[in-house]
């Protein structure tokens, strides 16, 4: 059997076809309105990426509850009020036979102070002391609230399918609510939603089943999942493999492997990876290799890819089926056109530093700086690959302060 190449198509378990092996991983756009509606910037941005040649585009985290936002200007989908704009977004992002999937999310405890009336989580576990200035302590969810959130994921999935998006991805990584349920550090419940590894899996399994019941067996449903939390006593690789096997048995179409949380940001901090891992470029390739012989579900690995050679060799090895790219597409939206003809990126992805140790340690700027580039493209402009990290941080501090104030005022 010949080696897989970047330009080959991939047929998913549900029968949908991705035209090549390049997938845009989710990045937070924060391009919604103050009251979390869709804006015209999103069709403009995703049309730009669709025309750039990517086989699969996954949107930034779309929230399933307006009362539970991860940041100001998140899009939230609860009902049909934005269906016309959602349809325009879907039409733009599916140009050139591109797959466009919506990433569905609930932040749980991982929302900044002042944004929501309260933060909720599986258990009332606060962030570590270094981050408590940024994130308030959460309240533990009740059983009825958990069941309501599960249905919100399903409702949002039904609506985006109706709008013309071609799939959905559950955000089960990076310390958001699904990830919080999976981790023994943040899920300390003793009821049917926690207390053992199997019970901690229940929330994500029920979310998947509820979504599948709404969208049918021919519609792609995927998940972004941590290979591990990279925290002592947290979600482990063995537990991640158990979740993957359970989801595969239920018929999931693709699993994107990532890792870490804001407290241990392995998804973007190359200091947390061995030199051998960095040399091979893909941060989570070793985990993909470890599980490949045990599961057949398509795997997408995101994080660390820097060159055409690194991507091609990772595919050739057979451990992954899709190469995930995020930050490279924020500074070079036409990057796939170069990669598909064997060229390297024009711009290299570099760590973003503000010089403020607390901010740099939690990898906040890996979200903030790149979100600013997306906003430029959403206005029809060009990204600025050399923008100062400190300037971006200060500008975002002002923007988020105003955005949080507007959001709270709107809810008053």
N, C-alpha and C positions, 0 to 999 in steps of 0.2 A: 504494500500500500504506500502510495507516494505521500511525502510530507505535506502538511497543511501550510498554505501560504496566506498572507494577509488579504489577498484579493478573492479568496474562495468564499462562497456562500456557506451559510450554516442553517440547517433545518432543525427547528426546535421540536420537542416532543409533541406539542399541540399541532404541528404541521406548518406553522408560520416560518417564513424564510427571511434571514438577515443577509443582505447582499454581499457583505464582506465581514472580516473578523475584527473590525475596529468599532469599539463602543465608547461613546461619551459617557463617562460616569457622572453622577449627579453633582452639581455645584449649586450652592445657594445663590439665587439671583436677587431675591428681595425686590422684585419688580412689580409687586402688587400695589394696590391703593392702600390708604390708611385703614380702610375698613375691609382689606384683604380680598379685594376683587381683582379679576384679571385685567391687565392693561394691554394696549397696543404694542408696548415694547416687547412683549413675549413672542408674538408672531414674527416680529422683525428679527429678533435674536435667533430664534430657532430656524427661521428660513435661511438665515446666513449660514448656520451650521449644516443644514440639510444640503445646501448648494455646495458646501465644502467637501462632501464626499463620505462622511461618516455613515457606516452601515446602521448603527443603532444609537439613538439619542435618548438619554434618560434625563428627565427634568429635575430641577432642584426640588427639595422637599416641599411638597404641597401638603398643607395641614388638613386634617379631617375634622377639626373643631376650631372655630374662631376664638373660643375662650382659652385655647391652649396653643399659643404661638411660640415658635422658636426664636423669632426676631421680628422687628417691625417690618411691615410690607411683605410678609409671607402671603402667598395665595392660599386661601382656604376654600375647600369645596364641600358644601353641605347640602345644596339644593340646585335647582335648575336656573337660578337667577343669572348666571354668567354663561349660559349655554351658547349664545351667539358668538361671544368672544372666545370661548373654549373651542368652538368649531373653527374659527379663524386661526387660532394657535395650532390646532391639529392639522389643518390644511397646509399651513406654511412648513411645519416641521416634518411632514411626510412627503414633501417634494423629492424628486429624484429617487423614488421607491425606497425612502428611508423609513425604518421602524422608529416610532416615537412613543415612548412609554412614560407614564407619569409615576414619579416616586411619591408614594403616600406615607405620611409620617405623623406622629404625635410626639412632642418633645418630652413629655413626662416632666421630670424635675429639671431638665436641661433647658431652662429659659431664663433670660437675664432679669435681675431685680427690677420691679416696677412695671414690667410689660404686661403680665397677666394678673388678674385679681389674686390668684393663688396658683402655685405649682402643685401638681399631683404626681404620684409615683406609686409603684407597687408597695413600697414601705416608706416610712418617714425618715429616710436616711439622707443627711445633708452631704454636700460636697466636702472635700478635705479643706482644712483651714485656709490654705493658700487661695482657694477659689470661692470661699464663702462671701467675700466682698462683692462678687459678681452674681452669684446664684443663691436665691433664698432657700431655706429648708422647705421641703415639700410636705404635703399631707398625703397619708395613705389612702388609696382608692378603696371605695366600697365595692362589693360584689356587683351591685346593679350598675355602678359607674363603669366597671370593667366591661360588662356585657354591652353597655351603650357604646363604648369606644369601638368594640369589635364591629358592631353594626355600622358605625360611621365609616370605617375602612371599606366595608362592603358597598355602602351607598355611594361613596366617592368613586369607587371602581366602576360601578354601573354607569354613573354620569359621564365619566371620561370615555368609556366605550361608546356611549351614545353620541358623544361629541366628535368621534372620529379618531381618537388616539388608538394606537395599535397594540397597547399592552400596559401593564402596571408593574411597578416594583414596590415591594414592602421594604421600608427602611428598618432593618433589624440590626444595625451596627452603630458604632461611634457613640454609644452611651445614651441614645434616645429611648423612648418608652419600651419598644419591643426588646431592645438590648438590656434595659433595666430589669425586665421580667426574667431574662435568661441568666442574669448574673446573681450569684449568691451574696455578693456584696450589697446590691441594691434591692434584692428581693428576699426579704426575711420573713415572709408570710408563713403561716402554718395551716392555711386552708387549702382548697383545691387548686389554687393558683401558685403555690409555693411550698417549700419544705423539703423537696427532693428535686433532683435534676429532671426527672420525668414531669413533675408537676410544674416546674418552672418553664418547661416547653409548652405547656398547655395554651398559654395566651397566643403565641405565634401560630400554633396549629389551628386554633379557632379563628384567628384573623384570616389565615389562608383559606380555610374551608368556607368561611362566610363570603369571601371575595369570589371564590370559584363558583359558588352557588348563584351569584349574581351575573357573572360574565360568561359562563359556559366553558366547555372543555376545549374549544378551538381558539380561545383568546389567551395570549401569553400572560402568565403571571410569574414574576420572578421575586427574588429577595436579595437584598444586600446584607451580608452576615459577617460578623467578626469571626476570624479564625481563633482569636483569643482577645481578652481584655488587656493583656500585658500588665495586670495588677495582681499582687499576691492575694490569693483567696478568691479570685474572680473567675469569670467564664473561661474554661480551658479548651485546648484543642480537641481533647476527647469528647467534651460536651458539644462542641461545634460539629464534630463529625456525626454525633448521634442526632442532632437536629437536621443535618443535611440528609441523612439516611431516612429520617421520618418524613421529611418534605418530599424527597424523591419518590417514596412509596405512595404519596398522595397525588403525584403527578405534576410537581412544580417544573417550570420550563427552563429556568436558568438561575444559577446562584453566583452572585458577585462576591468574591472574597476580599475582605478588608480586615481591619483590626484596630484596636485601641479606642480610647475615649478622650474627652477633653482633659481628664486627669492623667492620662498616659497616651498621648497622641501619636501612636505608631503609624497611623494612616498618612502622616505628612512629615514626620520628624525622622530624617535619616540617621540621626545620632542614636536612635534606638535599634538600629539594625547592624548586624555584623558586616565586616568588610566584604566577605564572600557574597553576602546577599546584595550589597550595593553594586558589586562588580557584575552580577547577573541582572541588575536593574530592578527586577520585579520584587517588591517587598515580601509578598505573600506566596511566591512561587513554590517555596519549599513545602508549605502546607498543602498546596494543590497537588504536588507530586506525592505527598504522603497519602492523600485520600483517593487519588485517581484510580488506583486498583480496586477500590472498594465501592465506588459509585460511578454511574454512567451519565448522570445528569450533566448538561453543559455547564462549564465553569468559566467565569470571567474573572481575571485577576487585574486589579487596579492598584497603582501606586508604585512609583520608582522608575518606570520606563523612560528612557532618554534618547534612544536611538532606534533606527530601523533594524539594525542587526540584533539588538536586544529583544525586540518584539518578535522578529522572525525566528530567532533561536528558541524563544520560549514556546512559540506555536509548534515548531518542529519537534520539540521534546515530547509533545502529546499530553502534557499535564493540564493544559487549559485549551479552551475552545474560542475564547474572545479575549482580545487585548483591550483593557480599559484605560482610557486617557481622560484626564480632567483638566488640570492646570495648563497643559500645553495648548488645549483648544481655547482657553481664555485669552491667551496672548497671540495665538496663531489659528484663527478659525478655519483656514484652508489647509491645515496641517495634513489631513488624510490624503489630499492630492499628491503631496510630496512623498508620503510614506508608501503609497500604493505604486509608485514608480521607483522605489528603492532609495529615496533621498532621506537624509536626516532632517530634523526640525531646524528651521532658520534661527529660532530663539531657544535658548536653554532655560529650563525651569530652575530657579534658584530659591533657597530658603529666604523668606521675607522677615527682616529684622527691623525692630523699632529702636533697639537699644535699651528697652525697658524690660528687665529680666522676667518679671512676673508675666507680662503679656507674651513675651517670646516663648516662655516655657510651655504655655498652654496652647500654643499653635493657633491662637485666635486670628492672627493675621493671614493664615493660610485660607481662611474663609473671607475675611474682610477685604484684603488687597485684591483677590481675584473677583470678588463680587463687584468691585468698582470697575473692573475691566468689562464685565458683562453689562453693567449699566451703560457704559459708553457705546457698546454695540447695539444695545436696545434703543439708543437714541439715533442710531444710524452712523455713529462714529467709529473710530478705530481704537483698539486697545493701546495702552502705553506700557510696553514691556519693562521700561526702566524707571517707573514711578517710585518715589521714595516711600519706604515702609512707614517711617515716622509720620510723614505728611498724610498718608492714607489712614493711619490710625487716628490722628487728630481730626481729620475730616469725618471719619466714621463715628467718632465719639460725639461730635456735634449732631450728625445726622440721626444717630440712634437716640440721642437725648430728645431731639425734636420729635422723632417718630414715636417714641414711647409716650411722650406727653400728649401727642395728638391721639394716640390709640386709647389712652386712659380717659382723655376728655370725651372722646366719642362714646365711650361706654358709660360715662357718668350719668 
